[in-house]
Amino acid sequence: MKRAIPAAIELAAMELLETAMEQPKASREEFIKNYLDAPDEVCQRALQLLTADHHSSAALRTGGAADHEYDEVLPKQIGAYRILRLLGRGGMGAVFLGERASDDFEHVVAIKVIKQALISESLIGRFRRERQILAQLNHPHIAHFYDGGETENGSPYIVMEYVDGIPVTTWIKQQNPDFDRRLRLFLQICDAVEFAHQHLVIHRDLTPSNVLVAEGDQAKLIDFGISRPQTAQGEDSAASTFSGLSLTPGFAAPERMAGVEANTLIDIFSLGSLLKALLGDEMPAELTAISEKAQEPDPAERYPTVSALKEAVIDWQEQRPVAAYSSSAWYRFRKFVRRERIIVGATAAISLALLGGIGGIGWAYNQAENARAEAEQRFRETRSIANIMMFEVYDTVNAVPGSTSARRLLAETAQKYLDTLAADPNAPDAVKLEAGLGYMRLADVIGGTGGGTLGLRDEALRNYGRSDEILTALHRANPASEANALALAELRFKRSGTMVHITEDYEAGIVFAQSIGKILDRDCADKDQCTLGRAKAFLAEGENFMWLEQPDTALANFDRALDAFRELGPAIRKTEDAIRTEAQVYRQKSKNYHFMDDKEKTVEQADIARKLLEGAIARGIASVAMERDLAGVEFMRGGTLDELGRTKEAIPALDTSYAIMQRLVAHDAQDLGSLRLLAIAGGQRALTLASAGRFGEAIENGRAMLAIRQQLSTDHPDQSGYFRDVAIQYKDLGDIYKRSGQQTEACRYFKLSVVQFEALDSRWEMSDFDRNRPYAYAQHASKNC
């Protein structure tokens, strides 16, 4: 029996073959034989594929099809796109130029398709991973992901931005750009890689062939096909190790060849190689030192982050000392003289007159420069640690089951570093912006309005407030900065949400929401981000008006939010942020119709939200947050179907909602946000089970949800939301017992609900909604006992 070839070797061989196919036909075999950056077994398999019988179906399944020209019939349409022509092909598939088949708007795209002959589970998994990765990366220097799916014959495809550009090496040959243009392009590439790292994505194949240059010297990073999210220790399998190898000699970090687990430092190595490739042999010595530090064989000796590498390059641009080049006092003094030519020139005559004291001045300068360098280093370390903790390490730890204690420790440590950053009055604006964003991120994870938090709501509110102080001051000082404006707008959107879900101060929530329109009243360079920000403002304003029982005003705001979405370009509409926001608009619109007693429209709007979320998840744009959103939508839809008497439809929806939340709570039982949502979904499920006549299950489920809500309220006695949840569950249990014919128990729970609501009112003041609806219902029911 022929021994099966390991999937890892098969995929790596196909990737090597694809690279070889770019060589002249006569040179392909020699290219593979002389290739040094892959194990022998990979090279041997690639040679087998190259020389395989073109008519053998087995060869086609494993990649032999790559050795002949593209001979499949050109498809007329893929998904919603009409195919215009073939852009290129390789050993694993083809890339087509397409345009949207409908006439609603012009939209030209690149569509990447795996060849039918090569379809295997490993390749499909890789393609789906690429779709999921690309969906997270909405950045001006990363080719945008638009859509994905499978063709009629089952071949996976990805629809991406068509970059009308040329490879960076061709750009250098054709345009012979000057040194400054090349360096600007390198910094754009760094920005893209840094953004990917912040989303826990490692590119793994940063080579000149994966950098295109579009009009206006705009870099576009492409081909995330072998990218992978950074995983927990030990999760990098042999398959991912082989498939993660860069196939361009000189650009792969040496530890990858040894099978070491991938991390962001392999991309930093490749960036060092790109810097050399871009600038050529005449690169100044200081930039050479930067490149060599990035390419250190020992990963611990490289720059720890892309930000640190960028800052070193910027130091060189601004005539500041480059630590990788030299730390001598004389070098730092020379850089100071070049940086401050005017000051030095103006004082030259005085310096000559005071020549006798120059030794003392030099000593004093050396001391001051040493102190400045040490202070800057400490500040950079603090800045880097704060960012890494909140934007890299936290999300990695969050993916590990049972990690609440570790996340709490990370959050507490990040708080200290953020406080240190914010306390420096001389910090540059870029650092202040990072501190403001850091406080916002910290507030999100310790006690924001979604699940997956640490449940520390008071601390979250304080951090949102601290973020507001910093970002508002930055916006006032520099209103022209779009980055400052977008950050402040996002912060105000989140603060408006806390007024609904934490403090129940809806008037304040409206003020926060309405402030966003003024902040974004500008001619934005990034029009889509500003438009999305305005859509969020209308969403937040509508939600607060809804809870103030002004449903018509709320509905008008939700419709304005949807109008804003229609103005967005296709790229941003495919991002997780935009999909979740649009689904949230439909979800809140559904809830608003429920308050207006229009149950049919309630279900209709919830269905739209459900399809948006399920469609995104099916395309690989999945996250815990999106699953949690889907649970909320199914909770709303199932509850309303129950009220319409469509119990058979309601139960599956509520089962879905409850199952999602059970899974998230099982992932981490200390996740208070998910635990609360589990109790909410379970409470509605209990009511619907009662509607189906399954009273025993309904009572059991209802009492279990009451126990969760009571425990949350006991553990957090100063949180009005948890206290209110208990009052709601008392009322719902009373209703279940009443429908089951157990009037005594029903009356007991209705009375408990009234007492709990009145205690809520005395401590925090009951909302008008609660006073007019659940409290009024429980009070009326208890009077009839």
MARMIKE-985930 format. One line per field, with one value per residue (C-alpha): residue number from 1; residue in one letter; x, y, z. Coordinates in pm, whole numbers. Layout:
// MARMIKE-985930
num	c(NUM  ...);
residuo	c(A  ...);
xx	c(X  ...);
yy	c(Y  ...);
zz	c(Z  ...);
END
This chain:
// MARMIKE-985930
num	c(1  2  3  4  5  6  7  8  9  10  11  12  13  14  15  16  17  18  19  20  21  22  23  24  25  26  27  28  29  30  31  32  33  34  35  36  37  38  39  40  41  42  43  44  45  46  47  48  49  50  51  52  53  54  55  56  57  58  59  60  61  62  63  64  65  66  67  68  69  70  71  72  73  74  75  76  77  78  79  80  81  82  83  84  85  86  87  88  89  90  91  92  93  94  95  96  97  98  99  100  101  102  103  104  105  106  107  108  109  110  111  112  113  114  115  116  117  118  119  120  121  122  123  124  125  126  127  128  129  130  131  132  133  134  135  136  137  138  139  140  141  142  143  144  145  146  147  148  149  150  151  152  153  154  155  156  157  158  159  160  161  162  163  164  165  166  167  168  169  170  171  172  173  174  175  176  177  178  179  180  181  182  183  184  185  186  187  188  189  190  191  192  193  194  195  196  197  198  199  200  201  202  203  204  205  206  207  208  209  210  211  212  213  214  215  216  217  218  219  220  221  222  223  224  225  226  227  228  229  230  231  232  233  234  235  236  237  238  239  240  241  242  243  244  245  246  247  248  249  250  251  252  253  254  255  256  257  258  259  260  261  262  263  264  265  266  267  268  269  270  271  272  273  274  275  276  277  278  279  280  281  282  283  284  285  286  287  288  289  290  291  292  293  294  295  296  297  298  299  300  301  302  303  304  305  306  307  308  309  310  311  312  313  314  315  316  317  318  319  320  321  322  323  324  325  326  327  328  329  330  331  332  333  334  335  336  337  338  339  340  341  342  343  344  345  346  347  348  349  350  351  352  353  354  355  356  357  358  359  360  361  362  363  364  365  366  367  368  369  370  371  372  373  374  375  376  377  378  379  380  381  382  383  384  385  386  387  388  389  390  391  392  393  394  395  396  397  398  399  400  401  402  403  404  405  406  407  408  409  410  411  412  413  414  415  416  417  418  419  420  421  422  423  424  425  426  427  428  429  430  431  432  433  434  435  436  437  438  439  440  441  442  443  444  445  446  447  448  449  450  451  452  453  454  455  456  457  458  459  460  461  462  463  464  465  466  467  468  469  470  471  472  473  474  475  476  477  478  479  480  481  482  483  484  485  486  487  488  489  490  491  492  493  494  495  496  497  498  499  500  501  502  503  504  505  506  507  508  509  510  511  512  513  514  515  516  517  518  519  520  521  522  523  524  525  526  527  528  529  530  531  532  533  534  535  536  537  538  539  540  541  542  543  544  545  546  547  548  549  550  551  552  553  554  555  556  557  558  559  560  561  562  563  564  565  566  567  568  569  570  571  572  573  574  575  576  577  578  579  580  581  582  583  584  585  586  587  588  589  590  591  592  593  594  595  596  597  598  599  600  601  602  603  604  605  606  607  608  609  610  611  612  613  614  615  616  617  618  619  620  621  622  623  624  625  626  627  628  629  630  631  632  633  634  635  636  637  638  639  640  641  642  643  644  645  646  647  648  649  650  651  652  653  654  655  656  657  658  659  660  661  662  663  664  665  666  667  668  669  670  671  672  673  674  675  676  677  678  679  680  681  682  683  684  685  686  687  688  689  690  691  692  693  694  695  696  697  698  699  700  701  702  703  704  705  706  707  708  709  710  711  712  713  714  715  716  717  718  719  720  721  722  723  724  725  726  727  728  729  730  731  732  733  734  735  736  737  738  739  740  741  742  743  744  745  746  747  748  749  750  751  752  753  754  755  756  757  758  759  760  761  762  763  764  765  766  767  768  769  770  771  772  773  774  775  776  777  778  779  780  781  782  783  784  785);
residuo	c(M  K  R  A  I  P  A  A  I  E  L  A  A  M  E  L  L  E  T  A  M  E  Q  P  K  A  S  R  E  E  F  I  K  N  Y  L  D  A  P  D  E  V  C  Q  R  A  L  Q  L  L  T  A  D  H  H  S  S  A  A  L  R  T  G  G  A  A  D  H  E  Y  D  E  V  L  P  K  Q  I  G  A  Y  R  I  L  R  L  L  G  R  G  G  M  G  A  V  F  L  G  E  R  A  S  D  D  F  E  H  V  V  A  I  K  V  I  K  Q  A  L  I  S  E  S  L  I  G  R  F  R  R  E  R  Q  I  L  A  Q  L  N  H  P  H  I  A  H  F  Y  D  G  G  E  T  E  N  G  S  P  Y  I  V  M  E  Y  V  D  G  I  P  V  T  T  W  I  K  Q  Q  N  P  D  F  D  R  R  L  R  L  F  L  Q  I  C  D  A  V  E  F  A  H  Q  H  L  V  I  H  R  D  L  T  P  S  N  V  L  V  A  E  G  D  Q  A  K  L  I  D  F  G  I  S  R  P  Q  T  A  Q  G  E  D  S  A  A  S  T  F  S  G  L  S  L  T  P  G  F  A  A  P  E  R  M  A  G  V  E  A  N  T  L  I  D  I  F  S  L  G  S  L  L  K  A  L  L  G  D  E  M  P  A  E  L  T  A  I  S  E  K  A  Q  E  P  D  P  A  E  R  Y  P  T  V  S  A  L  K  E  A  V  I  D  W  Q  E  Q  R  P  V  A  A  Y  S  S  S  A  W  Y  R  F  R  K  F  V  R  R  E  R  I  I  V  G  A  T  A  A  I  S  L  A  L  L  G  G  I  G  G  I  G  W  A  Y  N  Q  A  E  N  A  R  A  E  A  E  Q  R  F  R  E  T  R  S  I  A  N  I  M  M  F  E  V  Y  D  T  V  N  A  V  P  G  S  T  S  A  R  R  L  L  A  E  T  A  Q  K  Y  L  D  T  L  A  A  D  P  N  A  P  D  A  V  K  L  E  A  G  L  G  Y  M  R  L  A  D  V  I  G  G  T  G  G  G  T  L  G  L  R  D  E  A  L  R  N  Y  G  R  S  D  E  I  L  T  A  L  H  R  A  N  P  A  S  E  A  N  A  L  A  L  A  E  L  R  F  K  R  S  G  T  M  V  H  I  T  E  D  Y  E  A  G  I  V  F  A  Q  S  I  G  K  I  L  D  R  D  C  A  D  K  D  Q  C  T  L  G  R  A  K  A  F  L  A  E  G  E  N  F  M  W  L  E  Q  P  D  T  A  L  A  N  F  D  R  A  L  D  A  F  R  E  L  G  P  A  I  R  K  T  E  D  A  I  R  T  E  A  Q  V  Y  R  Q  K  S  K  N  Y  H  F  M  D  D  K  E  K  T  V  E  Q  A  D  I  A  R  K  L  L  E  G  A  I  A  R  G  I  A  S  V  A  M  E  R  D  L  A  G  V  E  F  M  R  G  G  T  L  D  E  L  G  R  T  K  E  A  I  P  A  L  D  T  S  Y  A  I  M  Q  R  L  V  A  H  D  A  Q  D  L  G  S  L  R  L  L  A  I  A  G  G  Q  R  A  L  T  L  A  S  A  G  R  F  G  E  A  I  E  N  G  R  A  M  L  A  I  R  Q  Q  L  S  T  D  H  P  D  Q  S  G  Y  F  R  D  V  A  I  Q  Y  K  D  L  G  D  I  Y  K  R  S  G  Q  Q  T  E  A  C  R  Y  F  K  L  S  V  V  Q  F  E  A  L  D  S  R  W  E  M  S  D  F  D  R  N  R  P  Y  A  Y  A  Q  H  A  S  K  N  C);
xx	c(0  135  219  -3  181  135  -99  162  418  153  42  398  493  199  301  660  525  316  631  819  542  634  974  1028  909  1260  1390  1119  1279  1617  1449  1294  1615  1815  1555  1704  1416  1213  1285  1404  1076  885  1119  1096  716  713  931  689  399  589  660  331  124  -109  -391  -376  -666  -451  -198  -470  -592  -247  -135  -9  -266  -49  195  -27  -185  -528  -750  -1075  -1370  -1373  -1674  -1935  -2023  -1901  -2138  -2277  -1991  -1967  -1625  -1436  -1105  -835  -583  -344  -312  -83  -45  -341  -595  -678  -755  -1023  -1122  -1493  -1756  -2081  -2349  -2628  -2657  -2694  -2331  -2002  -1766  -1459  -1298  -1040  -1180  -947  -1070  -916  -901  -1167  -900  -715  -1000  -919  -1022  -687  -704  -1065  -974  -686  -911  -1178  -912  -794  -1150  -1187  -852  -915  -1256  -1087  -839  -996  -689  -591  -270  -421  -620  -982  -1191  -1543  -1709  -1656  -1833  -1827  -1893  -2165  -1912  -1796  -1471  -1411  -1355  -1264  -1376  -1120  -1034  -878  -550  -449  -85  251  485  719  1026  872  786  1152  1274  1018  1008  1348  1186  1402  1506  1225  952  1090  1108  751  635  816  641  306  387  479  144  -39  158  118  -260  -265  -68  -311  -580  -361  -285  66  121  405  503  612  802  830  587  320  350  180  219  -93  -133  3  269  11  134  -111  -25  -176  -194  -288  -339  -82  -156  -281  -402  -135  -226  -178  137  157  -126  98  68  307  68  67  444  503  225  351  692  780  872  1113  1476  1610  1271  1182  1290  1541  1337  1049  1271  1327  952  932  584  508  473  488  870  883  709  958  1242  1075  1026  1400  1456  1200  1377  1700  1522  1352  1652  1923  2298  2330  2131  2282  2469  2206  1923  2142  2176  1796  1749  2007  1850  1513  1686  1871  1887  1785  1421  1473  1728  1491  1262  981  702  646  590  943  1087  890  1004  1365  1318  1139  1423  1660  1433  1418  1794  1759  2004  1939  2001  2074  2362  2542  2488  2806  2788  2978  2728  2432  2602  2652  2286  2191  2400  2240  1893  1938  2146  1993  2054  2406  2488  2355  2565  2884  3051  2957  3087  3424  3440  3363  3602  3763  3435  3350  3459  3214  2936  3008  2995  2665  2522  2629  2457  2138  2133  2185  1896  1676  1758  1685  1356  1254  1340  1133  845  861  868  564  382  466  367  33  -51  62  -138  -464  -451  -254  -207  -557  -735  -505  -572  -944  -957  -840  -1122  -1140  -910  -1106  -852  -567  -763  -834  -462  -379  -640  -509  -152  -254  -441  -115  75  -204  -212  165  124  -165  18  298  206  480  369  329  -20  28  92  -204  -423  -295  -366  -721  -783  -623  -860  -1155  -1037  -977  -1329  -1470  -1307  -1355  -1719  -1851  -2204  -2144  -2070  -1719  -1630  -1507  -1832  -1653  -1899  -1804  -1439  -1545  -1741  -1439  -1212  -1459  -1460  -1079  -1069  -1319  -1102  -796  -967  -1177  -865  -688  -985  -1010  -637  -629  -980  -830  -706  -938  -783  -867  -1222  -1292  -1155  -1368  -1677  -1633  -1586  -1907  -2096  -1985  -2063  -2412  -2453  -2354  -2634  -2881  -2733  -2560  -2680  -3023  -2964  -3121  -3114  -2737  -2718  -2888  -2641  -2348  -2505  -2586  -2233  -2101  -2264  -2077  -1748  -1779  -1914  -1613  -1491  -1341  -1052  -1182  -1543  -1656  -1529  -1697  -2022  -2011  -1952  -2263  -2466  -2357  -2466  -2819  -2828  -2727  -2969  -3255  -3188  -3198  -3520  -3671  -3611  -3756  -4071  -4053  -4078  -4152  -3839  -3642  -3769  -3670  -3315  -3289  -3399  -3138  -2877  -2981  -2969  -2608  -2528  -2649  -2379  -2097  -1864  -1870  -1536  -1630  -1977  -1809  -1612  -1717  -1769  -2006  -2197  -2248  -2357  -2606  -2748  -2776  -2979  -3228  -3231  -3311  -3567  -3725  -3737  -3885  -4169  -4225  -4274  -4518  -4708  -4640  -4532  -4519  -4270  -4078  -4019  -3953  -3672  -3523  -3515  -3309  -3062  -3042  -2968  -2696  -2520  -2566  -2445  -2131  -2060  -2108  -1855  -1600  -1645  -1707  -1622  -1748  -1904  -2094  -2222  -2337  -2520  -2692  -2802  -2960  -3143  -3279  -3390  -3591  -3730  -3825  -3996  -4207  -4300  -4421  -4639  -4783  -4882  -4620  -4465  -4331  -4120  -4027  -3871  -3595  -3498  -3474  -3293  -3032  -2996  -2968  -2722  -2489  -2484  -2438  -2134  -1986  -2043  -1891  -1592  -1547  -1785  -1648  -1748  -2021  -2141  -2210  -2360  -2608  -2705  -2749  -2999  -3186  -3207  -3299  -3570  -3745  -3702  -3879  -4177  -4201  -4181  -4480  -4665  -4600  -4755  -4421  -4471  -4232  -3940  -4051  -4051  -3720  -3557  -3711  -3590  -3239  -3227  -3349  -3062  -2808  -2960  -2979  -2615  -2504  -2700  -2561  -2204  -2254  -2499  -2424  -2526  -2884  -2895  -2839  -3091  -3352  -3289  -3409  -3733  -3795  -3735  -3973  -4242  -4175  -4188  -4517  -4651  -4533  -4691  -5012  -5039  -4969  -5264  -5047  -5200  -5041  -4689  -4781  -4896  -4582  -4354  -4565  -4541  -4165  -4136  -4329  -4110  -3790  -3902  -3994  -3656  -3495  -3694  -3591  -3219  -3173  -3512  -3708  -3718  -4047  -4040  -4017  -4277  -4529  -4469  -4313  -4375  -4730  -4797  -4663  -4850  -5180  -5135  -5051  -5364  -5576  -5432);
yy	c(0  344  552  861  1190  1407  1699  1947  1834  1822  2180  2314  2135  2291  2634  2575  2455  2771  2980  2768  2824  3193  3096  3030  2680  2552  2674  2538  2203  2363  2628  2359  2153  2457  2588  2612  2737  2413  2061  1796  1603  1917  1976  1611  1622  1947  1782  1488  1724  1915  1602  1422  1288  1574  1335  1148  1231  1154  1409  1663  1612  1684  1972  1835  2045  2346  2249  2338  2658  2749  2533  2531  2712  3075  3108  3368  3454  3378  3471  3818  3906  3887  3757  3989  3810  3594  3799  3518  3160  2945  2591  2619  2819  3125  3491  3658  4017  4060  4329  4330  4167  4395  4754  4917  5033  4983  4755  4587  4310  4034  3684  3411  3053  2716  2479  2209  1944  2046  2059  1887  1942  2102  2349  2439  2494  2717  2917  2962  3073  3332  3463  3492  3667  3915  4006  4145  4362  4685  4903  5140  4947  4597  4471  4474  4161  4193  3853  3480  3156  2853  2821  2595  2311  2355  2549  2803  3164  3499  3835  4106  4459  4472  4653  4825  4822  4662  4456  4673  4539  4639  4982  5032  4928  5132  5450  5453  5632  5847  5747  5934  5773  5427  5495  5633  5315  5103  5288  5223  4852  4873  5039  4752  4482  4659  4674  4301  4225  4431  4195  3896  3808  3717  3752  3495  3574  3938  3944  4192  3983  4036  4416  4599  4971  5149  5500  5773  5543  5363  5029  4738  4425  4115  3736  3645  3287  3144  3389  3257  3413  3398  3093  2981  2789  2455  2503  2545  2206  2050  2140  2503  2500  2381  2590  2894  2896  3195  3068  3350  3297  3560  3666  3370  3397  3118  2983  2901  2652  2481  2443  2690  2827  3142  3483  3845  3844  3643  3933  4177  3968  3989  4366  4399  4210  4429  4743  4620  4519  4858  5080  4879  4877  5252  5238  5462  5282  5366  5219  4916  4876  4897  4634  4404  4438  4340  4040  3918  3535  3535  3655  3804  4047  4186  4484  4360  4521  4677  5006  4989  4922  5214  5448  5361  5454  5776  5858  5838  6060  6320  6313  6147  5883  5529  5296  4998  5191  5339  5453  5660  6013  6152  5995  6135  6478  6472  6386  6671  6917  6802  6816  7164  7332  7676  7681  7545  7793  8089  7999  7911  8249  8242  7888  7998  8277  8030  7766  7740  7610  7372  7067  7147  7216  6889  6699  6867  6792  6430  6394  6559  6354  6032  6121  6211  5884  5679  5864  5814  5445  5400  5587  5377  5058  5173  5268  4937  4727  4906  4852  4490  4407  4562  4495  4170  3966  4028  3890  3587  3510  3577  3286  3045  2879  2976  3276  3537  3555  3600  3863  4050  4054  4175  4450  4565  4575  4756  5010  5099  5144  5353  5575  5626  5727  5961  6130  6264  6623  6631  6318  6374  6375  6030  5885  6071  5925  5577  5636  5752  5447  5227  5352  5291  4939  4870  4988  4759  4448  4505  4611  4732  4678  4344  4002  3869  4130  4111  4268  4565  4827  5112  5079  5068  5392  5561  5449  5563  5900  5915  5828  6108  6362  6272  6243  6557  6759  6623  6703  7057  7116  6975  6965  6899  6555  6291  6019  6217  6282  5918  5800  6048  5959  5588  5667  5876  5590  5352  5599  5643  5265  5261  5507  5246  4930  5039  5371  5400  5775  5799  6179  6171  5894  6118  6398  6164  6031  6375  6497  6247  6433  6753  6569  6409  6719  6735  6647  6312  6155  5817  5880  5528  5537  5874  5751  5440  5668  5870  5550  5451  5793  5746  5393  5514  5808  5583  5328  5594  5746  5398  5348  5694  5553  5779  5504  5729  5937  5617  5468  5780  5752  5383  5458  5736  5485  5246  5534  5593  5226  5256  5519  5285  5124  4744  4689  4838  4681  4342  4419  4271  4615  4726  4395  4391  4755  4710  4397  4591  4861  4599  4434  4761  4846  4507  4583  4925  4770  4534  4832  4969  4635  4558  4197  4108  4387  4287  3941  4085  4314  4043  3810  4065  4094  3715  3670  3936  3764  3408  3509  3667  3364  3134  3344  3299  3639  3475  3592  3542  3889  3806  3480  3674  3917  3627  3491  3828  3842  3489  3577  3871  3677  3370  3571  3759  3444  3306  3614  3565  3210  3059  2854  2579  2840  3019  2725  2649  3018  3032  2698  2848  3157  2954  2704  2984  3140  2801  2743  3084  3038  2688  2853  3069  3041  3364  3569  3775  3940  3607  3467  3754  3703  3331  3415  3655  3398  3120  3332  3389  3022  2926  3149  2991  2638  2737  2848  2502  2347  2212  2359  2133  2229  2593  2617  2432  2662  2974  2893  2815  3155  3324  3162  3304  3652  3650  3546  3823  4080  3952  3963  4315  4489  4834  4742  4844  4630  4305  4415  4486  4146  3975  4177  4075  3706  3716  3856  3593  3307  3444  3435  3075  2955  3142  2970  2631  2685  2723  3049  3056  3034  3282  3538  3487  3567  3861  4014  3952  4130  4434  4454  4425  4696  4931  4871  4948  5271  5380  5322  5418  5543  5315  5398  5507  5195  4965  5165  5148  4790  4508  4676  4773  4416  4258  4509  4446  4067  4079  4285  4010  3750);
zz	c(0  -91  216  249  219  532  470  593  334  59  120  155  -169  -353  -227  -343  -677  -706  -657  -911  -1166  -1168  -1319  -1690  -1776  -1849  -1513  -1281  -1201  -1129  -912  -689  -670  -558  -317  34  246  260  392  145  159  54  -240  -347  -338  -537  -805  -819  -872  -1139  -1343  -1277  -1564  -1656  -1729  -1400  -1173  -870  -984  -1030  -676  -533  -749  -1078  -1259  -1193  -1464  -1758  -1865  -1732  -1950  -1754  -1909  -1800  -1567  -1659  -1302  -949  -670  -737  -977  -1357  -1466  -1703  -1750  -1596  -1398  -1316  -1207  -996  -877  -639  -834  -1037  -982  -1195  -1253  -1190  -1164  -974  -1188  -1066  -1186  -845  -832  -1011  -825  -979  -773  -775  -714  -597  -660  -569  -865  -852  -906  -591  -344  -16  342  429  140  211  575  472  239  503  749  497  460  837  874  593  731  1043  854  731  674  391  322  327  29  143  178  34  27  10  -58  -282  -655  -792  -823  -462  -516  -236  -343  -193  -333  -265  -357  -704  -654  -976  -881  -947  -728  -525  -707  -1042  -897  -804  -1152  -1345  -1139  -968  -671  -451  -102  77  -137  -63  309  315  146  405  689  519  514  883  957  786  968  1302  1244  1166  1482  1689  1557  1653  1290  1175  799  781  421  406  78  -211  -418  -152  -156  -443  -510  -636  -775  -550  -399  -186  -55  -46  151  -11  30  383  262  506  784  1113  1433  1702  1908  2261  2349  2177  1928  1625  1465  1222  944  1037  1072  714  564  753  584  369  26  -61  45  284  416  640  1004  1084  1376  1140  957  1291  1342  1631  1707  1507  1668  1559  1566  1241  1063  1219  1072  729  766  822  496  317  438  278  -42  -70  3  -171  -123  -60  263  535  812  1075  868  801  1178  1214  944  1103  1447  1299  1136  1446  1441  1808  1816  2165  2017  1752  1795  2022  1818  1477  1659  1803  1455  1309  1586  1515  1147  1244  1486  1190  979  1256  1314  1652  1777  1655  1948  1723  1563  1862  2220  2250  2384  2082  1840  2032  2040  1660  1611  1843  1638  1312  1463  1610  1338  1390  1762  1724  1446  1640  1942  1757  1818  2185  2211  2074  2329  2603  2477  2816  2959  2678  2874  3151  2902  2721  3047  3142  2796  2822  3158  3033  2713  2910  3141  2843  2665  2977  3035  2670  2692  3009  2848  2533  2737  2936  2617  2448  2749  2788  2420  2414  2727  2612  2238  2204  2519  2658  2351  2342  2710  2660  2415  2685  2886  3253  3212  3409  3692  3446  3253  3576  3659  3307  3332  3670  3539  3220  3437  3614  3289  3137  3446  3407  3042  3111  3400  3179  3084  2820  2636  2259  2111  1957  2303  2453  2178  2261  2630  2551  2334  2598  2870  2637  2559  2929  3012  2740  2881  3253  3248  2914  2793  2618  2754  2796  3057  3414  3539  3702  3587  3821  3722  3358  3390  3551  3269  3003  3179  3188  2818  2749  2933  2727  2387  2435  2521  2213  1988  2119  2081  1728  1576  1231  1338  1194  1411  1725  1605  1518  1853  2047  1843  1919  2287  2298  2126  2399  2677  2535  2553  2920  2993  2864  3004  3324  3469  3298  3254  2910  2886  2935  2677  2422  2494  2432  2111  1973  2039  1781  1491  1584  1625  1280  1105  876  528  619  431  547  454  535  894  952  798  1018  1317  1228  1191  1542  1669  1531  1676  2023  2015  1902  2177  2449  2311  2298  2670  2734  2573  2270  2005  1707  1769  1826  1499  1304  1442  1356  999  974  1086  808  556  663  604  246  189  299  50  7  184  518  508  519  837  1168  1323  1045  1034  1410  1412  1127  1291  1616  1441  1317  1660  1837  1569  1639  2012  1940  1736  2028  2258  1998  2018  1652  1695  1324  1250  1561  1413  1067  1188  1412  1110  913  1201  1230  859  870  1158  1034  688  830  1048  747  551  829  995  1330  1680  2033  2019  1700  1849  2155  1926  1753  2092  2170  1837  1876  2230  2093  1798  2003  2275  2022  1830  2163  2216  1866  1961  1728  2004  1778  1596  1918  2101  1841  1834  2214  2224  1988  2206  2524  2372  2256  2601  2771  2553  2635  3007  2991  2823  3135  3431  3580  3275  3442  3122  2954  3275  3287  2922  2990  3264  3034  2751  2995  3156  2824  2733  3059  2968  2624  2766  2981  2666  2524  2835  2957  3304  3492  3263  3267  3647  3676  3419  3568  3919  3789  3615  3933  4127  3878  3895  4275  4298  4060  4260  4590  4460  4320  4556  4416  4059  3977  3663  3852  4117  3847  3684  4005  4001  3638  3712  4011  3781  3511  3762  3893  3539  3484  3810  3725  3386  3545  3785  4098  4217  4565  4427  4154  4409  4617  4324  4203  4552  4564  4228  4358  4670  4461  4216  4499  4666  4328  4311  4658  4590  4224  4096  3867  3496  3340  3128  3430  3623  3339  3226  3437  3775  3681  3561  3883  4100  3919  3944  4316  4392  4243  4479);
END
